[in-house]
Amino acid sequence: MAHWQVLVVEDDAQTRAFFAASVSGCAPLVLAAAVGTHAEAVAWLQQPGHVVDVLLVDLGLPDGSGLDIIRRAVRLNPNCEPLVISMFGDEDNVLASIEAGALGYIHKDAAPDDIAQVVLDMLAGASPISPMIARRVLSKYRTSALHSLEVPEKLPVRVVTVALESPRLSPRETEVLSLIARGFSYAEIARLHTVSIHTVQTQIKSLYSKLAVNSKTEAVFEATRMGLLHS
């Protein structure tokens, strides 16, 4: 039976342990290492004899980007198969990951209980991607295609103005958004509120949904534009 060396790069200790346990419990997979920072991942990859067949990586590391880890791993082993598991669900991060070498992209909120099976599916030729992310990427390309179509010069255009009601944010969501706008990290917000990072991620997911955005920058911009957040 073939054995594949798996490197897990995830800054949240609980999530990292979950992924590591799933990999360790799967006979065809070997947990090469599980680290929490960009620096640790780079140090591991640079060690002589360290070869990674599968890379499970988060993008938002505390000291760097997971994109750099993907590029390094693929450069060291062109046969390496990177799988991104991240809270970032916007099309820019997805496309950047694919360009860096990722073969799959799973949103953390949609991460399956058996991540080892996802890895095996990828090794078998699949390109796992969360449906919500695939829909966003396809929607972006569809919109771009529609905008590229020529509009007849004499086609009458009627502009309809629709008044949209601003979404209602809870006091805690407003506070979290304010901290994001001030540059606080997920870990710092979790410590301030004495909650887990997972709880903060859930609150941010709710914010994104209510504001119809995919990133922190968009969330701050939309909330400010709607008068929900004052600069």
C-alpha positions in Angstrom: 0.0 0.0 0.0 1.3 3.4 -0.9 1.9 5.9 1.8 1.7 9.7 1.4 3.5 12.2 3.6 1.1 14.9 4.8 2.1 18.3 6.2 -0.6 20.2 8.2 -0.2 24.0 8.5 -2.9 25.5 10.6 -2.6 28.2 13.3 -5.7 27.2 15.4 -4.5 24.5 17.8 -7.8 22.8 18.0 -8.4 22.6 14.3 -4.8 21.6 13.7 -5.2 18.7 16.2 -8.4 17.6 14.5 -6.8 17.5 11.0 -3.7 15.7 12.4 -5.9 13.1 14.1 -7.9 12.5 10.9 -4.7 12.0 8.9 -3.0 9.8 11.5 -6.1 7.5 11.7 -5.9 6.8 7.9 -3.6 4.0 7.0 -2.5 5.3 3.5 -1.6 8.6 5.0 1.4 9.5 7.2 1.4 12.7 9.3 4.8 14.1 8.5 4.3 17.2 10.8 1.6 19.6 12.1 2.7 23.2 12.6 1.0 26.4 13.3 3.0 29.2 11.7 4.6 30.2 8.4 8.0 30.1 9.9 7.6 26.6 11.3 6.3 25.3 7.9 9.3 26.9 6.0 11.8 25.5 8.6 10.3 22.0 8.2 10.3 22.2 4.4 13.9 23.3 4.3 15.1 20.3 6.4 17.1 17.8 4.2 15.0 14.7 3.5 11.7 16.3 4.3 9.4 15.6 1.3 5.6 16.4 1.4 3.2 14.6 -0.8 0.1 16.4 0.5 -0.1 19.8 2.0 -3.1 20.8 4.2 -2.7 24.6 4.6 -4.6 27.6 5.9 -4.1 30.9 4.2 -4.4 33.3 7.1 -1.3 32.4 9.2 -0.2 34.8 12.0 3.2 35.4 10.4 2.6 35.1 6.7 0.5 33.7 3.9 -0.3 30.1 3.2 0.2 30.9 -0.5 3.9 31.1 0.1 3.9 27.7 1.7 2.0 26.2 -1.3 4.6 27.7 -3.7 7.5 26.4 -1.6 6.1 22.9 -1.3 5.3 22.6 -5.0 8.7 23.9 -5.9 10.4 21.3 -3.7 8.1 18.5 -4.9 6.3 19.2 -8.2 4.1 16.2 -7.4 2.9 17.7 -4.1 -0.9 18.1 -3.9 -1.9 21.1 -1.8 -5.4 21.4 -0.3 -6.4 24.8 1.1 -8.8 24.8 4.2 -9.5 28.4 5.0 -12.0 30.9 6.4 -11.4 33.1 3.3 -14.0 32.3 0.7 -13.6 35.1 -1.8 -12.7 34.4 -5.4 -9.5 36.3 -5.3 -8.0 34.0 -2.6 -9.4 30.9 -4.4 -7.8 31.9 -7.7 -4.5 32.9 -6.1 -4.4 29.5 -4.4 -5.0 27.7 -7.7 -2.4 29.7 -9.4 0.1 28.9 -6.6 -0.6 25.2 -7.1 -3.6 24.2 -4.9 -5.7 21.3 -6.2 -8.5 21.8 -3.8 -10.1 24.6 -1.7 -12.4 23.9 1.3 -14.1 26.6 3.4 -13.6 26.0 7.1 -17.3 26.3 7.8 -17.9 23.5 5.3 -15.0 21.3 6.3 -16.1 17.6 6.4 -15.6 15.5 9.5 -13.4 13.1 7.6 -10.7 15.3 6.1 -8.6 12.2 5.4 -11.2 11.0 2.9 -11.1 14.3 1.1 -7.3 13.9 0.8 -7.7 10.4 -0.6 -10.2 11.6 -3.1 -7.8 14.3 -4.2 -5.0 11.8 -4.5 -7.4 9.7 -6.7 -7.8 12.6 -9.1 -10.6 14.8 -7.6 -10.3 18.5 -7.0 -12.4 19.1 -3.9 -13.9 22.5 -3.6 -16.7 23.7 -1.3 -20.0 24.4 -3.2 -20.3 27.9 -1.8 -16.9 28.8 -3.1 -17.4 27.2 -6.5 -20.6 29.2 -6.9 -18.9 32.5 -6.1 -16.1 31.8 -8.5 -18.5 30.8 -11.3 -20.7 33.8 -10.5 -17.8 36.1 -10.9 -16.9 34.7 -14.3 -20.5 34.7 -15.4 -20.8 38.4 -14.4 -17.6 39.2 -16.3 -18.9 37.4 -19.4 -22.2 39.3 -19.2 -20.4 42.6 -18.9 -18.3 41.8 -21.9 -21.3 41.5 -24.2 -22.0 44.5 -26.5 -25.2 46.4 -25.7 -27.0 47.9 -28.8 -26.5 51.7 -28.9 -30.2 52.3 -29.3 -31.4 49.9 -26.6 -33.5 51.9 -24.2 -32.3 51.7 -20.6 -34.6 52.2 -17.6 -33.0 52.7 -14.3 -34.9 51.4 -11.3 -33.9 52.5 -7.8 -34.6 50.1 -5.1 -34.4 51.0 -1.4 -32.7 48.3 0.5 -33.1 47.9 4.3 -29.8 47.9 6.1 -29.1 44.6 7.8 -29.4 44.4 11.6 -26.2 43.5 13.4 -26.2 42.4 17.0 -24.2 44.4 19.5 -21.6 41.7 19.6 -21.4 41.6 15.8 -21.0 45.4 15.7 -18.2 45.2 18.3 -16.4 42.4 16.4 -16.7 44.4 13.2 -15.3 47.5 14.9 -12.3 45.5 16.1 -11.7 44.1 12.6 -11.8 47.6 11.3 -9.1 48.6 13.8 -6.9 45.8 12.7 -7.4 43.2 15.4 -6.7 39.6 14.5 -9.1 36.7 15.1 -7.0 35.5 18.0 -6.9 39.0 19.6 -10.6 39.3 19.3 -11.1 35.9 20.9 -8.9 36.9 23.8 -10.7 40.2 24.4 -14.1 38.5 24.5 -12.8 35.3 26.3 -14.1 33.0 23.6 -12.6 30.5 21.2 -11.3 31.5 17.7 -14.0 29.2 16.3 -16.7 31.4 18.0 -15.1 34.5 16.5 -15.1 32.8 13.0 -18.8 32.0 13.4 -19.6 35.6 14.3 -17.6 36.8 11.3 -19.4 34.3 9.0 -22.7 35.8 10.2 -21.4 39.3 9.5 -20.4 38.3 6.0 -23.8 36.8 5.3 -25.7 39.8 6.6 -23.5 42.2 4.6 -23.3 40.0 1.5 -19.5 40.2 1.4 -16.6 37.8 1.3 -13.7 39.6 3.0 -12.9 41.7 6.0 -12.2 44.7 3.8 -15.5 44.4 2.0 -17.3 44.0 5.4 -15.8 47.2 6.8 -16.5 49.1 3.6 -20.1 48.0 3.3 -20.9 48.5 7.0 -19.4 52.0 6.9 -21.4 52.8 3.7 -24.6 51.7 5.3 -24.0 53.7 8.5 -23.5 50.6 10.6 -19.9 51.5 11.4 -18.5 54.9 11.9 -14.9 55.7 10.9 
